[in-house]
Amino acid sequence: MNLATAEGHPSSVMDMSFANQALSAEYLQKHHKKLERKVYPVPAEIDKEIARLKLAGMGMRIDKLTKEQKKYLASWEMGT
């Protein structure tokens, strides 16, 4: 109900969230013997694959960053 009639996140956002959760759970199942008991960020390869699939579904693709863009992104600090 929240997705359709309230002010929650639209399904176009929630599909990525659910995919992230499902693929992260799969990752944990496959790698649990190698992982310590702590909180981990979602592996970058999972995030990138979800983004690639979402954009492909919209008829788009991810561009490659220029050197200037990579330098700019590397300059970010926590909280900026």
Secondary structure, DSSP 8 states (H G I E B T S, - for coil): -HHHHSSS--HHHHHHHHHHHHHHHHHHHHHTTT--SS-----HHHHHHHHHHHHHHTT-------HHHHHHHHT--TT-
